[in-house]
Amino acid sequence: MGILLGEVTDVADHNEDGFKVVDRRPFTAEGELRKDVAEEQEREAKREEIKEKAEAKTAAEEKKAEPAAGTAKRSPAFENLIRMIGSNAAMVLGAYADPNTGQPMFDPDAARELIDMLDALREKTKGNLAPEEDTMLMDLLGKLKMTYLEINKAMAAEMAKVASQARGGKK
């Protein structure tokens, strides 16, 4: 093994093909911010500003597109749906006579189902109804629930009466 004698050179003095050293430090040797780094920071700040303005504009447009609470339009189809379900509930609570027999129809289970449907509609549409629709739905629900309770109370009293007569007759 031999010792090579020769000239000592700095690695930075050699520029080989395909290999380039780039200083990416943000500060110069004097401690000042490099010009290209400052320009890049300015471009990035402008991009962020434009992005924030675009997002604010999009949010403002979305807010305009949403109807404000309490400004919902009345929907005849929704009102008809409420009336139809309410009429069916009233029918099975005895408000209308059966066309075949002429007698009032009583079906508490069907009435309960229809009242529950109206309750579900009220919950799912809360805050999205016109004031008139909300009032109509609440009034109808109140009347149907009171009628349901009165009929159940009357039926329970009638059953208790029949049961007491049956007990009295067996003694």
Backbone as JSON, one array per atom type, in Angstrom:
{
  "sequence": "MGILLGEVTDVADHNEDGFKVVDRRPFTAEGELRKDVAEEQEREAKREEIKEKAEAKTAAEEKKAEPAAGTAKRSPAFENLIRMIGSNAAMVLGAYADPNTGQPMFDPDAARELIDMLDALREKTKGNLAPEEDTMLMDLLGKLKMTYLEINKAMAAEMAKVASQARGGKK",
  "N": [[0.84, -1.14, 0.0], [0.57, 2.1, -0.87], [1.47, 5.53, -0.27], [-0.32, 8.29, -1.25], [0.66, 11.19, -2.67], [-0.17, 14.43, -3.11], [-2.16, 17.17, -4.34], [-4.27, 18.87, -2.1], [-7.66, 19.24, -2.22], [-10.73, 21.09, -2.07], [-13.91, 19.67, -1.55], [-16.14, 20.99, -2.46], [-15.22, 22.36, -4.62], [-15.26, 20.69, -6.73], [-17.39, 19.7, -9.31], [-19.34, 17.33, -10.21], [-20.93, 15.47, -12.81], [-24.45, 15.09, -12.54], [-24.55, 15.4, -9.82], [-25.3, 17.73, -7.49], [-24.85, 20.24, -5.16], [-27.04, 21.85, -3.08], [-27.78, 24.6, -1.17], [-30.06, 24.68, 1.3], [-30.64, 26.01, 3.53], [-32.37, 28.43, 5.52], [-31.13, 30.8, 6.21], [-28.47, 33.1, 5.53], [-24.82, 33.05, 5.63], [-24.26, 35.28, 7.07], [-26.4, 35.51, 8.73], [-28.77, 36.55, 7.84], [-32.04, 36.44, 6.37], [-32.49, 34.41, 3.59], [-32.97, 35.5, 0.21], [-34.53, 34.01, -1.67], [-35.92, 32.32, 0.08], [-37.43, 34.14, 1.57], [-39.07, 35.13, -0.47], [-40.5, 32.81, -1.12], [-41.89, 32.39, 1.28], [-43.56, 34.63, 1.22], [-45.11, 34.06, -1.07], [-46.39, 31.74, -0.16], [-47.88, 32.81, 1.97], [-49.64, 34.44, 0.53], [-51.01, 32.48, -0.92], [-52.33, 31.12, 1.17], [-53.96, 33.21, 2.1], [-55.64, 33.65, -0.11], [-56.86, 31.15, -0.2], [-58.25, 31.14, 2.26], [-60.04, 33.26, 1.81], [-61.55, 32.16, -0.27], [-62.72, 29.97, 1.03], [-64.24, 31.31, 2.96], [-66.0, 32.68, 1.3], [-67.36, 30.53, 0.1], [-68.57, 29.4, 2.37], [-70.26, 31.51, 3.07], [-71.97, 31.56, 0.84], [-73.19, 29.05, 1.1], [-74.55, 29.44, 3.48], [-76.39, 31.39, 2.72], [-77.9, 29.88, 0.97], [-79.26, 28.13, 2.63], [-82.46, 28.0, 4.12], [-83.67, 30.35, 6.45], [-84.45, 29.75, 9.91], [-87.85, 29.39, 10.76], [-88.8, 30.52, 8.47], [-89.91, 28.74, 6.8], [-91.79, 27.42, 4.08], [-95.29, 26.85, 3.67], [-96.57, 23.63, 3.07], [-98.82, 22.14, 1.07], [-99.06, 19.39, 0.54], [-97.83, 18.2, 2.78], [-99.57, 19.06, 4.8], [-101.91, 17.76, 3.95], [-101.1, 15.1, 4.31], [-100.84, 15.0, 7.11], [-103.5, 15.52, 7.85], [-104.76, 13.26, 6.7], [-103.61, 11.07, 8.12], [-104.45, 11.82, 10.66], [-107.26, 11.73, 10.33], [-107.64, 9.0, 9.89], [-106.79, 8.02, 12.36], [-108.72, 9.18, 14.02], [-110.96, 7.87, 13.03], [-110.54, 5.15, 13.82], [-110.78, 5.56, 16.46], [-113.42, 5.79, 16.89], [-114.77, 8.03, 15.91], [-116.02, 8.1, 13.45], [-118.62, 6.32, 11.81], [-118.74, 2.84, 10.99], [-119.09, 2.03, 7.62], [-120.36, -0.33, 6.82], [-121.66, -1.5, 9.06], [-122.69, 0.6, 10.49], [-122.0, 1.2, 13.02], [-119.78, 2.73, 15.45], [-116.22, 2.5, 15.0], [-113.76, 0.88, 16.91], [-110.46, 0.65, 17.57], [-107.99, 0.49, 19.44], [-105.25, -0.2, 19.28], [-104.51, 0.28, 16.6], [-105.05, 3.01, 16.56], [-103.14, 3.93, 18.37], [-100.79, 3.35, 16.93], [-101.09, 5.1, 14.72], [-101.1, 7.58, 16.0], [-98.54, 7.51, 17.07], [-97.11, 7.62, 14.67], [-97.65, 10.25, 13.84], [-96.42, 11.59, 15.95], [-93.75, 10.86, 15.45], [-93.36, 12.12, 12.99], [-93.58, 14.77, 13.85], [-91.31, 14.98, 15.51], [-89.22, 14.5, 13.66], [-89.5, 16.6, 11.89], [-89.15, 18.85, 13.33], [-88.53, 22.26, 13.72], [-88.39, 22.68, 11.01], [-90.79, 23.27, 9.93], [-93.49, 25.32, 8.72], [-94.97, 27.9, 10.71], [-97.8, 27.62, 10.82], [-98.19, 24.96, 10.04], [-96.87, 23.6, 12.08], [-98.44, 24.35, 14.29], [-100.91, 23.22, 13.53], [-100.25, 20.47, 13.52], [-99.48, 20.06, 16.21], [-101.89, 20.71, 17.56], [-103.64, 18.77, 16.5], [-102.37, 16.4, 17.37], [-102.6, 16.74, 20.15], [-105.42, 16.68, 20.53], [-106.03, 14.09, 19.53], [-104.54, 12.46, 21.29], [-105.78, 13.03, 23.74], [-108.39, 12.09, 23.23], [-107.8, 9.39, 22.8], [-106.87, 8.66, 25.36], [-109.23, 9.13, 26.87], [-111.01, 7.26, 25.71], [-109.66, 4.86, 26.23], [-109.77, 4.94, 29.02], [-112.56, 4.84, 29.42], [-113.07, 2.33, 28.29], [-111.61, 0.71, 30.04], [-113.02, 1.15, 32.38], [-115.49, 0.06, 31.67], [-114.74, -2.6, 31.3], [-113.97, -3.23, 33.88], [-116.42, -3.0, 35.14], [-117.87, -5.07, 33.91], [-116.31, -7.2, 34.78], [-116.7, -7.05, 37.54], [-119.45, -7.59, 37.68], [-119.44, -10.15, 36.72], [-118.07, -11.43, 38.74], [-119.8, -10.97, 40.8], [-122.04, -12.41, 40.0], [-121.2, -15.02, 40.19], [-121.01, -15.6, 42.84]],
  "CA": [[0.0, 0.0, 0.0], [1.42, 3.26, -0.99], [0.9, 6.81, 0.16], [-0.5, 9.2, -2.38], [1.0, 12.58, -2.41], [-0.76, 15.28, -4.13], [-2.77, 18.43, -3.96], [-5.49, 18.76, -1.31], [-8.69, 20.13, -2.78], [-12.02, 21.16, -1.36], [-14.93, 18.9, -2.24], [-17.06, 21.93, -3.09], [-14.62, 22.86, -5.86], [-15.51, 19.71, -7.78], [-18.78, 19.59, -9.72], [-19.44, 16.15, -11.03], [-22.21, 15.36, -13.5], [-25.49, 14.4, -11.81], [-24.48, 15.64, -8.38], [-25.25, 19.16, -7.27], [-25.1, 20.59, -3.77], [-27.88, 23.04, -2.97], [-27.91, 25.06, 0.21], [-31.47, 24.93, 1.57], [-30.8, 26.68, 4.81], [-33.11, 29.68, 5.32], [-30.33, 31.99, 6.54], [-27.14, 33.2, 4.93], [-23.73, 32.94, 6.6], [-24.31, 36.5, 7.89], [-27.55, 35.41, 9.62], [-29.93, 37.19, 7.24], [-32.95, 35.55, 5.66], [-32.13, 34.35, 2.17], [-33.94, 36.16, -0.65], [-35.46, 33.04, -2.22], [-36.74, 31.82, 1.18], [-38.38, 35.21, 1.86], [-40.05, 35.15, -1.56], [-41.35, 31.61, -0.98], [-42.79, 32.64, 2.41], [-44.57, 35.59, 0.76], [-46.02, 33.33, -1.96], [-47.19, 30.84, 0.69], [-48.83, 33.65, 2.71], [-50.67, 34.85, -0.43], [-51.83, 31.29, -1.19], [-53.18, 30.92, 2.34], [-54.95, 34.29, 2.13], [-56.61, 33.35, -1.18], [-57.6, 29.96, 0.22], [-59.17, 31.54, 3.32], [-61.11, 34.05, 1.2], [-62.41, 31.24, -1.02], [-63.49, 29.2, 2.0], [-65.22, 32.22, 3.55], [-67.02, 32.94, 0.28], [-68.14, 29.3, -0.02], [-69.4, 29.29, 3.57], [-71.31, 32.53, 2.98], [-72.93, 31.11, -0.17], [-73.95, 27.94, 1.68], [-75.44, 29.99, 4.48], [-77.47, 32.05, 1.99], [-78.72, 28.85, 0.35], [-80.1, 27.5, 3.64], [-83.51, 28.89, 4.56], [-83.59, 30.71, 7.86], [-85.46, 29.1, 10.75], [-89.08, 30.15, 10.88], [-89.21, 31.03, 7.18], [-90.29, 27.6, 5.98], [-93.04, 27.6, 3.36], [-96.32, 25.85, 3.91], [-96.64, 22.59, 2.05], [-100.15, 21.5, 1.06], [-98.91, 17.92, 0.59], [-97.57, 17.83, 4.17], [-100.81, 19.26, 5.54], [-102.81, 16.67, 3.58], [-100.61, 13.89, 4.96], [-101.21, 15.1, 8.52], [-104.96, 15.36, 7.94], [-105.11, 11.87, 6.38], [-103.26, 10.21, 9.26], [-105.33, 12.23, 11.75], [-108.61, 11.21, 10.07], [-107.6, 7.55, 10.12], [-106.72, 7.81, 13.81], [-110.05, 9.52, 14.57], [-111.88, 6.81, 12.61], [-110.38, 3.96, 14.66], [-111.16, 5.94, 17.82], [-114.87, 5.84, 16.96], [-115.34, 9.3, 15.47], [-116.83, 7.83, 12.26], [-119.29, 5.01, 11.84], [-118.35, 1.87, 9.98], [-120.1, 2.08, 6.57], [-121.07, -1.61, 6.69], [-122.49, -1.81, 10.23], [-123.27, 1.81, 11.05], [-121.5, 1.33, 14.38], [-118.43, 3.32, 15.53], [-115.1, 1.54, 15.0], [-112.78, 1.09, 17.97], [-109.26, -0.17, 17.45], [-106.99, 1.27, 20.16], [-103.88, -0.49, 18.81], [-104.31, 1.03, 15.34], [-105.01, 4.43, 16.92], [-101.83, 4.19, 18.98], [-99.81, 3.36, 15.84], [-101.24, 6.32, 13.93], [-100.65, 8.7, 16.85], [-97.08, 7.41, 17.11], [-96.61, 8.11, 13.39], [-97.71, 11.71, 13.89], [-95.36, 12.0, 16.88], [-92.47, 10.7, 14.75], [-93.29, 13.22, 12.02], [-93.33, 16.01, 14.59], [-89.91, 14.97, 15.94], [-88.31, 14.55, 12.52], [-89.64, 17.86, 11.16], [-89.04, 19.95, 14.29], [-87.71, 23.36, 13.25], [-88.45, 22.78, 9.55], [-92.18, 23.49, 9.52], [-94.06, 26.66, 8.8], [-95.69, 28.01, 11.99], [-99.16, 27.09, 10.7], [-98.09, 23.5, 10.01], [-96.5, 23.16, 13.43], [-99.62, 24.52, 15.14], [-101.89, 22.21, 13.13], [-99.77, 19.16, 13.97], [-99.55, 20.0, 17.67], [-103.31, 20.68, 17.95], [-104.18, 17.46, 16.14], [-101.81, 15.41, 18.29], [-103.2, 16.94, 21.47], [-106.81, 16.18, 20.5], [-106.03, 12.63, 19.37], [-104.06, 11.83, 22.53], [-106.83, 13.16, 24.77], [-109.46, 11.16, 22.86], [-107.28, 8.05, 23.04], [-106.89, 8.43, 26.8], [-110.63, 9.05, 27.32], [-111.58, 5.99, 25.25], [-109.03, 3.78, 27.01], [-110.32, 5.03, 30.38], [-113.93, 4.34, 29.35], [-113.01, 0.88, 28.04], [-111.15, 0.09, 31.27], [-114.14, 1.21, 33.33], [-116.48, -0.91, 31.21], [-114.21, -3.94, 31.58], [-114.04, -3.42, 35.34], [-117.84, -3.21, 35.46], [-118.21, -6.42, 33.47], [-115.61, -8.14, 35.66], [-117.37, -7.08, 38.85], [-120.72, -8.28, 37.52], [-119.15, -11.58, 36.56], [-117.73, -11.94, 40.06], [-121.02, -10.92, 41.61], [-122.95, -13.46, 39.53], [-120.66, -16.33, 40.56], [-121.08, -15.81, 44.28]],
  "C": [[0.9, 1.22, 0.0], [0.7, 4.52, -0.53], [0.84, 7.7, -1.07], [-0.15, 10.6, -1.95], [0.38, 13.41, -3.5], [-1.4, 16.51, -3.52], [-4.06, 18.15, -3.18], [-6.49, 19.75, -1.88], [-9.95, 20.06, -1.94], [-13.07, 20.42, -2.19], [-15.88, 19.83, -2.99], [-16.51, 22.47, -4.4], [-14.9, 21.92, -7.03], [-17.01, 19.65, -8.07], [-18.87, 18.43, -10.69], [-20.82, 16.11, -11.68], [-23.19, 14.57, -12.64], [-25.48, 14.65, -10.32], [-24.31, 17.13, -8.16], [-25.61, 19.43, -5.81], [-25.89, 21.89, -3.75], [-28.05, 23.37, -1.5], [-29.37, 25.43, 0.46], [-31.69, 25.58, 2.93], [-31.48, 28.03, 4.6], [-32.28, 30.93, 5.57], [-28.97, 31.94, 5.84], [-26.09, 33.05, 6.04], [-23.71, 34.15, 7.53], [-25.51, 36.49, 8.85], [-28.81, 36.08, 9.08], [-30.76, 36.15, 6.51], [-32.6, 35.58, 4.18], [-33.27, 34.9, 1.32], [-34.98, 35.16, -1.18], [-36.39, 32.45, -1.15], [-37.81, 32.86, 1.53], [-39.47, 35.27, 0.8], [-41.01, 33.97, -1.46], [-42.35, 31.79, 0.17], [-43.9, 33.62, 2.01], [-45.58, 34.9, -0.14], [-46.93, 32.41, -1.15], [-48.25, 31.63, 1.46], [-49.96, 34.09, 1.79], [-51.59, 33.68, -0.76], [-52.81, 31.02, -0.06], [-54.31, 31.95, 2.4], [-56.04, 34.04, 1.08], [-57.48, 32.17, -0.79], [-58.63, 30.31, 1.29], [-60.33, 32.36, 2.77], [-62.08, 33.16, 0.45], [-63.29, 30.43, -0.08], [-64.57, 30.06, 2.64], [-66.34, 32.51, 2.57], [-67.93, 31.73, 0.12], [-69.08, 29.14, 1.17], [-70.54, 30.29, 3.53], [-72.38, 32.14, 1.97], [-73.79, 29.97, 0.36], [-74.95, 28.44, 2.7], [-76.63, 30.69, 3.83], [-78.43, 31.02, 1.41], [-79.66, 28.18, 1.35], [-81.2, 28.47, 4.05], [-83.38, 29.16, 6.06], [-84.7, 30.02, 8.63], [-86.68, 30.0, 10.84], [-89.55, 30.71, 9.55], [-89.61, 29.9, 6.24], [-91.64, 27.88, 5.32], [-94.02, 26.5, 3.75], [-96.34, 24.88, 2.75], [-98.01, 21.94, 2.1], [-100.06, 19.98, 1.15], [-98.66, 17.46, 2.03], [-98.84, 17.97, 5.0], [-101.82, 18.17, 5.22], [-102.4, 15.35, 4.23], [-101.02, 13.87, 6.44], [-102.7, 14.88, 8.7], [-105.38, 13.91, 7.68], [-104.81, 10.95, 7.56], [-104.17, 10.53, 10.44], [-106.75, 11.69, 11.57], [-108.68, 9.71, 10.31], [-107.56, 7.24, 11.62], [-108.07, 8.1, 14.45], [-111.05, 8.42, 14.23], [-111.77, 5.59, 13.52], [-110.61, 4.27, 16.13], [-112.67, 6.15, 17.96], [-115.5, 7.14, 16.5], [-116.24, 9.12, 14.25], [-117.44, 6.45, 12.38], [-118.75, 4.14, 10.72], [-119.44, 1.87, 8.9], [-120.92, 0.79, 6.46], [-122.05, -1.83, 7.84], [-123.19, -0.58, 10.78], [-122.82, 2.07, 12.48], [-120.12, 2.0, 14.38], [-117.37, 2.21, 15.6], [-114.15, 1.9, 16.14], [-111.63, 0.11, 17.76], [-108.13, 0.62, 18.11], [-105.55, 1.02, 19.68], [-103.57, 0.27, 17.52], [-104.22, 2.52, 15.63], [-103.65, 4.79, 17.5], [-100.73, 4.27, 17.91], [-99.88, 4.66, 15.04], [-100.79, 7.55, 14.72], [-99.12, 8.69, 16.96], [-96.45, 7.89, 15.8], [-96.59, 9.64, 13.37], [-96.64, 12.26, 14.83], [-93.98, 11.93, 16.2], [-92.3, 11.8, 13.7], [-92.98, 14.54, 12.71], [-91.86, 16.09, 15.01], [-88.95, 15.17, 14.77], [-88.38, 15.88, 11.77], [-89.51, 19.07, 12.07], [-88.07, 21.01, 13.76], [-87.75, 23.57, 11.75], [-89.85, 23.05, 9.04], [-92.53, 24.96, 9.56], [-94.84, 26.73, 10.11], [-97.11, 27.44, 11.94], [-99.16, 25.57, 10.71], [-97.78, 22.95, 11.4], [-97.69, 23.25, 14.37], [-100.67, 23.46, 14.82], [-101.51, 20.83, 13.66], [-99.89, 19.03, 15.48], [-100.99, 19.93, 18.16], [-103.92, 19.3, 17.68], [-103.67, 16.38, 17.09], [-102.43, 15.53, 19.68], [-104.61, 16.38, 21.54], [-106.85, 14.66, 20.41], [-105.56, 11.92, 20.64], [-105.1, 11.91, 23.63], [-107.97, 12.19, 24.49], [-109.03, 9.73, 23.14], [-107.32, 7.71, 24.53], [-108.31, 8.28, 27.33], [-111.25, 7.72, 26.93], [-110.97, 4.83, 26.02], [-109.57, 3.76, 28.44], [-111.73, 4.48, 30.42], [-113.95, 2.82, 29.14], [-112.57, 0.14, 29.3], [-112.26, 0.07, 32.31], [-115.2, 0.18, 32.95], [-116.01, -2.34, 31.5], [-114.26, -4.23, 33.08], [-115.47, -3.69, 35.76], [-118.27, -4.62, 35.09], [-117.56, -7.45, 34.39], [-116.28, -8.2, 37.03], [-118.72, -7.76, 38.78], [-120.51, -9.78, 37.39], [-118.79, -12.19, 37.91], [-118.97, -11.99, 40.96], [-121.98, -12.02, 41.25], [-122.47, -14.83, 39.94], [-120.83, -16.61, 42.04], [-122.32, -16.47, 44.69]]
}
